[in-house]
Amino acid sequence: MTFNAVIFDLDGTLLDTLQDLVNTLNSVLARHNYPTHTLDECRFLVGHGMRELVRKALPEQTGSEETVDLLLKEMMVVYADNWNANSRPYPGIATLLDSITGRKIKMAILSNKADHFTRLCADALLEPWNFDVVMGHHSGIAHKPDPEGALLVAAMLGEDPSSILYVGDSGIDMLTASRAGMYPLGVLWGFRPESELLEYGAKTLVRHPEEIIGILGSSAK
């Protein structure tokens, strides 16, 4: 199969951002005397955007919209100061992105993270590589797994969805890819387990970024 473009999820796929997200979440929860969460617990809370992260992190019966609004606002402020304390590209990502760039295959990022933070992470932590499109969540675009964002990115790339390899670490990503008519590839170094990726439609699984180079083969426009 030939792919003309690759769309990457960000958190858990290109970047290991979990510790900074957990630290931010727990600091806000603790400030309001809510229970905090372990790193492993948070692996299953992230992925739907920060608003849902806050909602899921709160004890049952306490997640009123007013409470979620308040904690989300605080979390955005805290994260703005701490988003890059521990966040880094995963081992092997640099080699993968170098290879894709060398083959002149188009690259994009699509994340449920707020658009501002998505672009900030990409600009600072993935600066050596040129992504044709970088898109986080913003008003007017539905969160993944709704395929709207993925299809918009495909249009911006000028590529048919069937020619796009979609790379992510969660069931959300696999559903997004399938619903958009793209090829869903699941990575096993991210936040979610193999069983989830398979359950939600991953057609291929990889344990290291450099395996994706072989899957792309000689793909190029």
C-alpha positions as CSV (number, residue, x, y, z in Angstrom):
1,M,0.0,0.0,0.0
2,T,1.2,3.5,-0.9
3,F,0.7,6.4,1.5
4,N,1.0,10.0,0.3
5,A,0.7,11.5,3.8
6,V,0.8,10.6,7.5
7,I,-1.4,12.1,10.2
8,F,0.0,11.8,13.7
9,D,-1.8,12.1,17.1
10,L,0.4,14.2,19.4
11,D,0.2,13.1,23.1
12,G,1.2,9.4,23.5
13,T,2.2,9.1,19.9
14,L,4.9,11.7,19.0
15,L,5.4,13.2,22.5
16,D,5.4,11.7,26.0
17,T,3.4,14.4,27.8
18,L,1.7,12.4,30.4
19,Q,3.7,13.4,33.5
20,D,3.1,17.1,32.8
21,L,-0.6,16.5,32.3
22,V,-0.8,14.5,35.5
23,N,1.1,17.0,37.5
24,T,-1.1,19.8,36.3
25,L,-4.3,17.9,36.9
26,N,-3.3,16.8,40.4
27,S,-2.2,20.3,41.5
28,V,-5.6,21.7,40.5
29,L,-7.6,18.8,42.1
30,A,-5.5,19.1,45.3
31,R,-6.1,22.8,45.5
32,H,-9.9,22.1,45.8
33,N,-9.5,19.0,48.1
34,Y,-10.5,16.5,45.4
35,P,-8.7,13.1,45.2
36,T,-5.7,13.0,42.9
37,H,-4.7,10.3,40.4
38,T,-1.7,8.1,39.7
39,L,0.1,8.2,36.4
40,D,-1.4,4.9,35.4
41,E,-4.9,6.0,36.2
42,C,-4.5,9.1,34.1
43,R,-3.5,7.0,31.0
44,F,-7.2,6.2,30.8
45,L,-8.5,9.7,31.5
46,V,-6.6,11.6,28.8
47,G,-7.4,11.6,25.1
48,H,-10.7,13.4,24.9
49,G,-9.5,16.9,25.5
50,M,-8.8,18.8,28.7
51,R,-12.5,19.5,29.5
52,E,-13.2,15.7,29.5
53,L,-10.0,15.1,31.5
54,V,-11.2,17.4,34.2
55,R,-14.7,15.9,34.2
56,K,-13.5,12.3,34.4
57,A,-11.0,13.1,37.1
58,L,-13.7,14.4,39.5
59,P,-15.5,12.1,41.9
60,E,-19.0,11.0,40.8
61,Q,-21.8,13.5,41.6
62,T,-19.3,16.4,41.8
63,G,-18.7,17.2,38.2
64,S,-21.2,20.1,37.7
65,E,-20.6,22.2,34.7
66,E,-19.7,25.1,37.0
67,T,-17.1,23.0,38.8
68,V,-15.7,21.7,35.5
69,D,-15.5,25.3,34.1
70,L,-13.6,26.5,37.2
71,L,-11.1,23.7,37.3
72,L,-10.6,23.7,33.5
73,K,-9.8,27.4,33.6
74,E,-7.3,26.8,36.4
75,M,-5.8,23.9,34.7
76,M,-5.1,25.9,31.5
77,V,-3.3,28.5,33.6
78,V,-1.1,25.9,35.4
79,Y,-0.4,23.9,32.3
80,A,0.8,27.1,30.5
81,D,3.6,27.3,33.0
82,N,4.4,23.6,33.2
83,W,3.6,22.0,29.9
84,N,7.3,21.3,29.0
85,A,8.8,20.3,32.3
86,N,9.0,16.7,31.4
87,S,7.4,16.4,27.9
88,R,9.7,15.0,25.2
89,P,9.6,13.2,21.9
90,Y,9.6,9.4,22.3
91,P,12.8,7.6,21.5
92,G,12.9,6.8,17.8
93,I,10.6,9.7,16.7
94,A,13.4,11.8,15.4
95,T,14.6,9.0,13.1
96,L,11.0,8.4,11.9
97,L,10.4,12.0,11.1
98,D,13.7,12.4,9.4
99,S,12.9,9.5,7.2
100,I,9.4,10.8,6.3
101,T,10.9,14.2,5.5
102,G,13.6,12.7,3.3
103,R,10.9,10.8,1.3
104,K,8.9,14.0,0.9
105,I,5.8,12.4,2.3
106,K,3.4,15.0,3.8
107,M,3.0,15.1,7.6
108,A,0.3,16.5,9.8
109,I,-0.6,16.5,13.5
110,L,-4.2,16.2,14.7
111,S,-4.9,16.3,18.4
112,N,-7.7,16.7,20.9
113,K,-5.4,18.9,22.9
114,A,-6.4,22.6,22.7
115,D,-5.1,24.1,19.5
116,H,-2.9,26.6,21.3
117,F,-1.1,24.0,23.3
118,T,-0.9,21.6,20.3
119,R,1.0,24.3,18.3
120,L,3.1,25.2,21.2
121,C,4.2,21.6,21.8
122,A,4.9,21.1,18.1
123,D,6.8,24.4,17.7
124,A,9.0,23.8,20.8
125,L,9.5,20.0,20.9
126,L,9.2,19.1,17.2
127,E,10.9,22.2,15.8
128,P,13.4,20.5,13.5
129,W,10.6,19.0,11.3
130,N,8.1,20.8,9.0
131,F,4.5,19.6,9.4
132,D,2.2,20.6,6.6
133,V,-0.7,20.9,9.0
134,V,-0.8,21.2,12.8
135,M,-4.3,21.2,14.3
136,G,-5.5,20.9,17.9
137,H,-9.1,21.2,19.1
138,H,-10.8,24.5,18.5
139,S,-14.3,25.8,18.4
140,G,-16.3,24.6,15.4
141,I,-14.4,21.3,15.1
142,A,-15.7,18.2,16.9
143,H,-13.3,16.3,19.1
144,K,-12.0,13.0,17.8
145,P,-13.3,10.3,17.2
146,D,-15.6,12.4,15.1
147,P,-13.8,12.3,11.7
148,E,-14.5,16.0,10.9
149,G,-11.0,17.2,11.9
150,A,-9.2,14.3,10.1
151,L,-11.2,15.0,6.9
152,L,-10.4,18.7,7.2
153,V,-6.7,17.9,7.5
154,A,-6.9,15.6,4.5
155,A,-8.4,18.4,2.5
156,M,-5.7,20.8,3.6
157,L,-3.1,18.3,2.6
158,G,-4.8,17.9,-0.8
159,E,-4.9,14.1,-0.3
160,D,-7.7,11.5,-0.6
161,P,-8.3,10.0,2.9
162,S,-7.6,6.5,1.5
163,S,-4.0,7.5,0.8
164,I,-3.3,8.7,4.4
165,L,-1.7,6.6,7.2
166,Y,-3.2,7.7,10.5
167,V,-0.9,7.0,13.5
168,G,-2.2,7.1,17.1
169,D,-2.0,5.4,20.5
170,S,-5.6,5.1,21.5
171,G,-9.0,3.7,20.5
172,I,-10.1,7.3,19.9
173,D,-7.4,7.5,17.1
174,M,-8.3,4.2,15.6
175,L,-12.0,5.1,15.4
176,T,-11.1,8.5,13.9
177,A,-9.0,6.9,11.2
178,S,-11.6,4.3,10.3
179,R,-14.5,6.8,10.2
180,A,-12.4,9.1,8.0
181,G,-11.5,6.3,5.6
182,M,-7.8,6.4,6.5
183,Y,-5.5,3.5,7.5
184,P,-5.4,3.1,11.3
185,L,-2.0,2.3,12.7
186,G,-1.7,1.8,16.5
187,V,1.5,2.5,18.5
188,L,2.3,0.5,21.6
189,W,4.6,3.0,23.3
190,G,1.8,5.4,24.2
191,F,-0.9,5.7,26.8
192,R,-3.3,2.9,26.0
193,P,-3.0,-0.9,25.8
194,E,-2.8,-3.1,22.8
195,S,-6.2,-4.6,23.6
196,E,-7.9,-1.2,23.2
197,L,-6.2,-0.4,19.9
198,L,-7.3,-3.8,18.4
199,E,-10.8,-3.4,19.8
200,Y,-11.3,-0.1,18.0
201,G,-9.9,-1.1,14.7
202,A,-6.1,-0.9,14.4
203,K,-5.1,-2.7,11.3
204,T,-1.4,-2.7,12.2
205,L,0.4,-2.3,15.5
206,V,4.0,-1.2,16.0
207,R,6.3,-1.3,19.1
208,H,8.9,1.2,17.9
209,P,8.7,4.3,15.7
210,E,11.2,3.0,13.2
211,E,8.9,0.2,12.3
212,I,6.7,2.7,10.6
213,I,9.5,3.5,8.1
214,G,9.2,-0.1,6.8
215,I,5.4,0.2,6.6
216,L,5.7,3.4,4.5
217,G,8.1,1.6,2.2
218,S,8.9,3.6,-0.8
219,S,5.7,5.7,-0.4
220,A,6.2,9.2,-1.8
221,K,4.5,11.5,-4.2
